[in-house]
Amino acid sequence: MGIVASKPWGGVFAEATDRRVEKFTESVSFDRRLYAQDIRGSIAHVEMLAKVGLVSAEECQQIIAGLEAIRGEIEQGTFAFRIELEDVHMHIEKALIDRLGDVGRKLHTGRSRNDQVSTDLRLWVREAIDTVNGRLVDLQAAFVSRCAADRDCILPGYTHTQRAQPVLAPHYWLAYCEKFERDRQRLADCRRRVNTLTLGTAALAGTTLPIDRHDVARRLGFEAVAGNSLDASSDRDFALEFAFVLSLVGEHLSTWAEEWILWSTSEFRFLKLPQAFCTGSSIMPQKINPDVLELVRGKTARLVGNVTRLQVLLKGLPLAYNRDLQEDKEAIFDSYDTVVACLEVAAPLVAGATLNRDAIAAGLDRGYLDATTLMEWLIKRNVPQRTAHEIVGRLVRKATEREVPLAGLALNEFQEIHAAIDPSIYEILGAERAIAAFQSYGSTAPQEVDRQIALWTERLQSTPTSAS
């Protein structure tokens, strides 16, 4: 009976918990990383209990001092974790009771583990969102930092992995800034829903005690207080949403990684990766492999898998709390750790890579990157778009047969296809001239790219990075 009574919920039980069940149900092996959030939430909770008169001011100070001492032991690595105490929350409470006796037993007044765990996880996710946001800013800054030096470099742009139109290199770098900016916006929007206090909803129905949940919310920096105790106790949609946003970050990282893997091959030769972010082969001495990029691409599978894992976990749970929800944390922790690890290597890799300008320039006349510019030149001369499309298609076929770029065709060859073509056509042929011809907002036009570089530089100067 003594063993049963040692459980915080053991009063009603006449039999001790089977050791196999303790091993099966424990979560402290992974949820111990919530210790700081648990202690912070408990301090705010007991301060509120003192304010409303459910504990005395002296008891409040004793509990806070005890919690701070426990925090120190955990951080110093001297705190003992045991599976029979199930989770980090019970470990901290048990340690407090061992120190303070009945005073420690008052901490759990007006709350349940259900709302306690939810609050701890919300505090952790809120901090995790801020960390990921800072790492994304680092990556955006790495791309922007390349723009000035790469301003005059023209790259072939692709659709369907076929050469399509020329683009300035900074236009490419800023495309990823846009993608990661949307990820940051999604994180901010997710944070708004995370930032709701669930503590004080207790097990599922609330409490008869005169607690002040809004006071706790202010102490913990929550912007809102959950308005329905059943909902607050039962859901983890905020965690699922966070996992989904992290998966989109991974998708964008994977797209970037895939492209740079291709660009670093001997076939493309567009890019030289920093060797500090590559590895070699155990058998082929010449190899410099893009393993970091491959792992960034590969780890995205974990992120997508964790979203599915959480969706399936939540899909069939009745109101209110169910122990299934214990399974949410490993997926969330894994997604967060994976994204942060990827972002930590992505920013210096972007900053340290070198464009192989000679190889890029040598191939710019391949693929007829100026064909669309030529079509639009005809449109400006009142040729219908579909007619202009056909004319240029025939010119490309002629140039292909002769194995020359469009600028390599003689004027009479142009005029055989369309008599109104005059010598000014040569002013827009070739990748450099095609780039100069762009005009539309958001395009790769040099003036537009310069405007966007200035915009992003100014934006990031006022945005805190992960080191801020």
C-alpha positions as CSV (number, residue, x, y, z in Angstrom):
1,M,0.0,0.0,0.0
2,G,2.9,2.3,0.7
3,I,4.1,1.9,-2.9
4,V,0.6,2.7,-4.3
5,A,0.2,5.7,-2.0
6,S,3.5,7.1,-3.3
7,K,1.8,7.8,-6.6
8,P,0.2,11.2,-6.7
9,W,-3.0,9.5,-7.9
10,G,-2.6,6.3,-5.9
11,G,-5.2,6.8,-3.1
12,V,-7.9,4.8,-4.8
13,F,-5.6,1.9,-5.8
14,A,-5.2,-1.3,-3.8
15,E,-2.5,-2.8,-6.1
16,A,0.9,-1.5,-7.1
17,T,1.6,-0.6,-10.7
18,D,3.2,-3.3,-12.7
19,R,6.8,-2.4,-13.5
20,R,6.1,-3.1,-17.2
21,V,3.3,-0.6,-17.1
22,E,5.6,2.0,-15.5
23,K,8.1,1.5,-18.3
24,F,5.4,1.5,-21.0
25,T,3.7,4.7,-19.7
26,E,6.6,6.8,-18.7
27,S,7.4,10.0,-20.7
28,V,10.1,11.5,-18.6
29,S,12.7,10.1,-21.0
30,F,11.7,12.7,-23.5
31,D,9.5,15.3,-21.7
32,R,12.2,16.2,-19.2
33,R,13.1,19.0,-21.7
34,L,10.0,20.8,-20.5
35,Y,11.4,21.3,-17.0
36,A,12.0,25.0,-17.4
37,Q,8.6,25.7,-18.7
38,D,7.0,23.5,-16.0
39,I,8.8,25.4,-13.3
40,R,8.0,28.8,-14.8
41,G,4.3,27.8,-15.1
42,S,4.3,26.5,-11.5
43,I,5.8,29.8,-10.2
44,A,3.2,31.9,-11.9
45,H,0.5,29.5,-10.7
46,V,1.5,29.6,-7.0
47,E,1.9,33.4,-7.2
48,M,-1.7,33.6,-8.3
49,L,-2.7,31.2,-5.5
50,A,-1.1,33.5,-3.0
51,K,-2.8,36.5,-4.6
52,V,-6.3,34.9,-4.2
53,G,-5.5,33.6,-0.7
54,L,-5.3,29.8,-1.4
55,V,-1.8,29.8,-0.1
56,S,0.0,32.2,2.2
57,A,2.7,34.6,1.1
58,E,5.2,32.7,3.2
59,E,4.1,29.4,1.6
60,C,4.4,30.9,-1.8
61,Q,7.9,32.0,-1.3
62,Q,8.9,28.6,0.1
63,I,7.5,26.9,-3.0
64,I,9.2,29.3,-5.4
65,A,12.5,28.8,-3.6
66,G,12.1,25.1,-3.8
67,L,11.2,25.2,-7.5
68,E,14.3,27.3,-8.2
69,A,16.5,24.9,-6.3
70,I,15.1,22.0,-8.3
71,R,15.7,24.0,-11.5
72,G,19.3,24.4,-10.5
73,E,19.8,20.7,-9.8
74,I,18.3,19.8,-13.2
75,E,20.5,22.2,-15.0
76,Q,23.6,21.0,-13.1
77,G,22.7,17.4,-14.0
78,T,22.4,16.3,-10.3
79,F,18.6,15.7,-10.4
80,A,17.6,12.0,-10.4
81,F,14.9,11.0,-12.9
82,R,13.0,7.7,-12.3
83,I,10.5,6.1,-14.6
84,E,8.1,5.3,-11.7
85,L,7.4,9.0,-11.4
86,E,6.1,9.0,-15.0
87,D,6.9,12.4,-16.3
88,V,8.8,15.6,-15.6
89,H,5.8,17.2,-14.0
90,M,5.5,14.5,-11.3
91,H,9.3,14.6,-10.8
92,I,9.3,18.2,-10.0
93,E,6.3,18.1,-7.7
94,K,7.6,15.0,-5.9
95,A,10.9,16.7,-5.3
96,L,9.1,19.8,-4.0
97,I,7.0,17.7,-1.6
98,D,10.1,15.9,-0.4
99,R,11.6,19.3,0.5
100,L,8.5,21.1,1.9
101,G,6.1,18.4,2.9
102,D,2.5,19.7,3.1
103,V,3.5,23.1,1.8
104,G,4.7,21.4,-1.4
105,R,1.5,19.5,-1.7
106,K,-0.4,22.8,-2.1
107,L,1.2,23.7,-5.4
108,H,-1.2,21.6,-7.4
109,T,-4.2,23.4,-6.0
110,G,-6.6,24.4,-8.8
111,R,-4.9,22.6,-11.6
112,S,-4.6,19.2,-13.2
113,R,-1.7,17.5,-15.1
114,N,-3.9,17.9,-18.1
115,D,-3.9,21.7,-18.2
116,Q,-0.4,21.8,-16.7
117,V,1.1,19.7,-19.6
118,S,-0.8,21.7,-22.2
119,T,0.5,25.0,-20.7
120,D,4.1,23.7,-20.5
121,L,4.0,22.6,-24.1
122,R,2.5,25.9,-25.2
123,L,5.3,27.8,-23.4
124,W,7.9,25.5,-25.1
125,V,6.3,25.8,-28.6
126,R,6.2,29.6,-28.2
127,E,9.9,29.7,-27.5
128,A,10.6,27.2,-30.3
129,I,8.8,29.4,-32.8
130,D,11.0,32.4,-31.8
131,T,14.1,30.3,-32.2
132,V,13.1,29.0,-35.6
133,N,12.2,32.5,-36.7
134,G,15.6,33.8,-35.8
135,R,17.3,31.0,-37.7
136,L,15.2,31.8,-40.8
137,V,16.3,35.4,-40.5
138,D,19.9,34.2,-40.5
139,L,19.3,32.3,-43.7
140,Q,17.6,35.2,-45.4
141,A,20.5,37.4,-44.4
142,A,22.9,34.9,-45.9
143,F,21.1,35.1,-49.2
144,V,20.9,38.9,-49.2
145,S,24.6,39.1,-48.3
146,R,25.4,37.5,-51.6
147,C,23.4,39.9,-53.8
148,A,25.9,42.8,-54.2
149,A,28.8,40.6,-55.2
150,D,26.6,38.5,-57.5
151,R,24.7,41.4,-59.0
152,D,26.1,41.1,-62.5
153,C,25.9,37.3,-62.7
154,I,23.3,35.9,-65.1
155,L,21.9,32.5,-64.5
156,P,19.7,30.3,-66.7
157,G,16.3,30.0,-65.2
158,Y,14.5,26.7,-65.6
159,T,11.0,25.3,-66.0
160,H,10.5,21.5,-66.3
161,T,14.3,21.3,-65.7
162,Q,14.7,22.8,-69.1
163,R,16.4,26.2,-69.8
164,A,13.8,28.9,-70.0
165,Q,14.8,32.5,-69.5
166,P,17.8,34.4,-68.0
167,V,17.7,35.7,-64.5
168,L,20.1,37.7,-62.4
169,A,21.6,35.7,-59.6
170,P,20.3,38.1,-56.9
171,H,16.8,37.5,-58.3
172,Y,17.3,33.8,-57.5
173,W,18.7,34.4,-54.0
174,L,15.7,36.7,-53.2
175,A,13.2,34.1,-54.4
176,Y,14.3,32.0,-51.3
177,C,14.0,35.1,-49.1
178,E,10.4,35.3,-50.2
179,K,9.7,31.7,-49.4
180,F,11.3,31.8,-46.0
181,E,9.4,35.1,-45.3
182,R,6.1,33.3,-45.8
183,D,7.4,30.6,-43.4
184,R,8.1,33.3,-40.9
185,Q,4.6,34.8,-41.4
186,R,3.1,31.3,-40.8
187,L,5.2,31.0,-37.6
188,A,3.9,34.3,-36.4
189,D,0.3,33.4,-37.2
190,C,0.8,30.0,-35.4
191,R,2.3,31.7,-32.4
192,R,-0.8,33.8,-32.0
193,R,-2.9,30.6,-31.5
194,V,-0.2,29.0,-29.3
195,N,-0.2,32.1,-27.1
196,T,-3.3,31.2,-25.2
197,L,-3.3,30.1,-21.5
198,T,-4.9,26.8,-20.8
199,L,-3.7,26.5,-17.1
200,G,-6.6,26.6,-14.7
201,T,-9.0,24.7,-16.9
202,A,-8.0,21.8,-14.6
203,A,-8.9,18.2,-15.7
204,L,-11.7,19.1,-18.0
205,A,-14.4,21.2,-16.3
206,G,-12.6,23.9,-14.6
207,T,-12.4,24.3,-10.8
208,T,-14.7,25.4,-7.9
209,L,-11.7,27.3,-6.4
210,P,-11.5,31.1,-6.8
211,I,-8.4,31.1,-9.1
212,D,-7.5,34.0,-11.3
213,R,-6.5,32.7,-14.7
214,H,-6.1,36.1,-16.3
215,D,-3.5,36.9,-13.6
216,V,-1.5,33.8,-14.6
217,A,-1.8,34.7,-18.3
218,R,-0.2,38.1,-17.5
219,R,2.6,36.6,-15.5
220,L,3.4,34.1,-18.3
221,G,3.0,36.5,-21.2
222,F,0.0,34.8,-22.8
223,E,-2.2,37.1,-24.9
224,A,-5.4,35.2,-24.3
225,V,-7.1,32.8,-21.9
226,A,-8.7,29.7,-23.2
227,G,-12.5,30.1,-23.0
228,N,-13.7,26.5,-22.9
229,S,-12.2,24.1,-20.4
230,L,-13.2,21.0,-22.5
231,D,-11.6,22.3,-25.6
232,A,-8.4,23.5,-23.8
233,S,-7.9,20.1,-22.1
234,S,-8.5,18.0,-25.2
235,D,-6.7,19.4,-28.2
236,R,-3.2,19.8,-29.5
237,D,-4.1,21.5,-32.8
238,F,-1.5,24.2,-31.9
239,A,1.2,21.5,-31.9
240,L,0.0,20.0,-35.2
241,E,0.0,23.5,-36.8
242,F,3.5,24.1,-35.6
243,A,4.6,20.8,-37.0
244,F,3.0,21.7,-40.3
245,V,4.7,25.0,-40.5
246,L,8.0,23.3,-39.8
247,S,7.3,20.8,-42.6
248,L,6.9,23.8,-45.0
249,V,10.2,25.2,-43.8
250,G,11.7,21.8,-44.6
251,E,10.1,21.7,-48.0
252,H,11.6,25.0,-48.9
253,L,15.0,23.9,-47.6
254,S,14.7,20.7,-49.5
255,T,14.0,22.5,-52.8
256,W,17.0,24.7,-52.3
257,A,19.2,21.7,-51.4
258,E,18.1,19.7,-54.4
259,E,18.9,22.6,-56.8
260,W,22.3,23.2,-55.3
261,I,23.1,19.5,-55.3
262,L,22.5,19.6,-59.1
263,W,24.4,22.9,-59.5
264,S,27.4,21.5,-57.8
265,T,27.7,18.5,-60.2
266,S,30.3,18.2,-63.0
267,E,27.4,18.3,-65.4
268,F,26.2,21.8,-64.2
269,R,29.4,23.2,-62.7
270,F,27.4,26.3,-61.6
271,L,28.4,26.2,-58.0
272,K,31.4,25.3,-55.8
273,L,30.3,24.3,-52.3
274,P,32.5,25.1,-49.3
275,Q,34.5,22.0,-48.5
276,A,33.8,22.4,-44.8
277,F,30.2,21.5,-45.6
278,C,31.0,18.5,-47.7
279,T,32.3,15.0,-47.0
280,G,34.4,12.4,-48.9
281,S,34.1,8.8,-50.1
282,S,35.6,5.9,-48.2
283,I,36.7,4.3,-51.5
284,M,36.8,7.0,-54.2
285,P,39.6,9.5,-53.2
286,Q,38.5,12.2,-55.7
287,K,34.9,12.6,-54.3
288,I,33.7,15.8,-52.6
289,N,30.1,14.9,-51.8
290,P,27.2,17.3,-51.0
291,D,26.2,15.2,-48.0
292,V,24.9,18.1,-45.9
293,L,22.6,19.2,-48.7
294,E,21.5,15.6,-49.2
295,L,20.7,15.3,-45.5
296,V,18.7,18.6,-45.5
297,R,16.7,17.1,-48.4
298,G,16.3,13.8,-46.6
299,K,15.4,15.1,-43.2
300,T,12.4,16.8,-44.8
301,A,10.8,13.3,-44.9
302,R,10.9,13.3,-41.1
303,L,9.1,16.6,-40.9
304,V,6.3,15.5,-43.3
305,G,6.0,12.2,-41.4
306,N,5.6,14.0,-38.1
307,V,2.7,16.0,-39.4
308,T,1.0,12.8,-40.5
309,R,1.8,11.2,-37.1
310,L,0.1,14.0,-35.2
311,Q,-2.9,14.1,-37.6
312,V,-3.5,10.5,-37.0
313,L,-2.9,10.8,-33.3
314,L,-5.6,13.5,-32.9
315,K,-8.2,12.3,-35.4
316,G,-10.2,10.0,-33.2
317,L,-10.0,11.4,-29.7
318,P,-13.2,12.1,-27.8
319,L,-13.5,15.0,-25.4
320,A,-11.7,15.7,-23.2
321,Y,-8.1,14.6,-22.2
322,N,-6.8,11.1,-23.3
323,R,-3.4,9.6,-22.6
324,D,-2.8,9.4,-26.3
325,L,-1.8,13.0,-26.2
326,Q,1.4,12.0,-24.5
327,E,2.5,10.9,-27.9
328,D,2.5,14.4,-29.3
329,K,5.8,15.5,-27.8
330,E,8.4,13.3,-29.5
331,A,7.0,14.3,-32.9
332,I,7.1,18.0,-32.0
333,F,10.6,17.8,-30.4
334,D,11.9,15.9,-33.4
335,S,10.5,18.4,-36.0
336,Y,11.9,21.3,-34.1
337,D,15.3,19.7,-33.6
338,T,15.5,18.7,-37.2
339,V,14.6,22.2,-38.6
340,V,17.0,24.0,-36.3
341,A,19.8,21.6,-37.2
342,C,19.1,22.2,-40.9
343,L,19.0,25.9,-40.6
344,E,22.2,26.0,-38.6
345,V,24.1,24.5,-41.5
346,A,22.1,26.2,-44.2
347,A,23.1,29.8,-43.5
348,P,26.9,29.4,-43.5
349,L,26.6,27.0,-46.5
350,V,24.8,29.7,-48.5
351,A,27.3,32.3,-47.4
352,G,30.3,30.1,-48.3
353,A,29.4,28.8,-51.7
354,T,31.0,30.2,-54.8
355,L,29.4,30.7,-58.2
356,N,31.5,29.3,-61.1
357,R,31.0,32.4,-63.3
358,D,33.1,31.1,-66.2
359,A,31.1,27.9,-66.5
360,I,27.8,29.7,-66.2
361,A,28.7,32.3,-68.8
362,A,30.1,29.8,-71.2
363,G,26.7,28.1,-71.4
364,L,24.4,31.0,-71.5
365,D,23.9,30.9,-75.2
366,R,22.5,27.4,-74.9
367,G,18.8,26.8,-74.6
368,Y,17.7,30.0,-76.4
369,L,17.0,31.9,-73.1
370,D,16.2,35.1,-75.2
371,A,13.4,33.5,-77.2
372,T,10.6,34.9,-75.0
373,T,12.2,38.3,-75.1
374,L,12.2,38.1,-78.9
375,M,8.5,37.1,-78.9
376,E,7.7,40.1,-76.8
377,W,9.7,42.3,-79.1
378,L,7.4,41.3,-81.9
379,I,4.4,41.8,-79.7
380,K,5.5,45.4,-79.2
381,R,5.4,45.8,-82.9
382,N,1.7,44.8,-83.0
383,V,2.2,41.1,-83.8
384,P,-0.4,39.0,-82.0
385,Q,1.0,36.9,-79.2
386,R,0.2,33.5,-80.8
387,T,1.6,34.6,-84.1
388,A,4.7,35.9,-82.5
389,H,5.0,32.6,-80.6
390,E,4.9,30.7,-83.8
391,I,7.4,33.0,-85.6
392,V,10.0,32.6,-82.8
393,G,9.4,28.9,-82.6
394,R,10.3,28.7,-86.3
395,L,13.4,30.9,-85.8
396,V,14.5,28.7,-82.9
397,R,14.1,25.6,-85.1
398,K,16.2,27.3,-87.8
399,A,18.9,28.3,-85.3
400,T,18.9,24.8,-83.8
401,E,19.4,23.3,-87.2
402,R,22.4,25.6,-87.8
403,E,23.6,25.1,-84.2
404,V,23.8,28.8,-83.6
405,P,22.2,31.1,-81.0
406,L,19.4,33.4,-82.2
407,A,21.9,36.2,-82.5
408,G,23.9,34.0,-84.9
409,L,21.1,34.2,-87.5
410,A,21.6,36.7,-90.3
411,L,19.0,39.4,-90.8
412,N,17.8,37.9,-94.1
413,E,17.1,34.6,-92.2
414,F,14.9,36.5,-89.7
415,Q,13.1,38.2,-92.6
416,E,12.5,34.9,-94.3
417,I,10.2,34.1,-91.3
418,H,8.8,37.6,-90.8
419,A,9.5,40.3,-93.3
420,A,9.0,43.2,-90.9
421,I,12.0,42.2,-88.7
422,D,14.7,44.9,-88.8
423,P,18.3,45.3,-87.6
424,S,17.1,46.5,-84.2
425,I,16.3,42.9,-83.3
426,Y,19.9,42.4,-82.4
427,E,19.6,44.9,-79.6
428,I,17.5,42.4,-77.5
429,L,19.2,39.1,-78.4
430,G,21.6,37.4,-76.0
431,A,21.2,36.8,-72.3
432,E,22.5,40.2,-71.2
433,R,20.3,42.1,-73.6
434,A,17.3,40.0,-72.7
435,I,17.8,40.8,-69.0
436,A,18.0,44.5,-69.8
437,A,14.7,44.3,-71.6
438,F,12.6,43.2,-68.6
439,Q,10.4,45.9,-67.1
440,S,7.6,44.4,-65.0
441,Y,7.3,44.7,-61.2
442,G,8.9,41.7,-59.4
443,S,10.8,40.6,-62.5
444,T,14.5,40.1,-63.0
445,A,14.9,43.5,-64.5
446,P,18.1,45.1,-63.2
447,Q,16.2,48.1,-61.7
448,E,13.7,45.8,-60.1
449,V,16.4,43.5,-58.6
450,D,18.2,46.6,-57.2
451,R,15.0,47.8,-55.6
452,Q,14.4,44.4,-54.1
453,I,17.9,44.1,-52.8
454,A,17.5,47.5,-51.1
455,L,14.1,46.5,-49.7
456,W,15.5,43.2,-48.2
457,T,18.6,44.9,-46.9
458,E,16.5,47.5,-45.0
459,R,14.0,44.9,-43.8
460,L,16.6,42.6,-42.3
461,Q,18.6,45.4,-40.7
462,S,15.5,46.0,-38.5
463,T,14.8,42.3,-37.9
464,P,16.4,40.5,-34.9
465,T,18.5,37.5,-35.9
466,S,19.1,34.3,-33.8
467,A,22.1,36.0,-32.3
468,S,20.2,39.1,-31.3
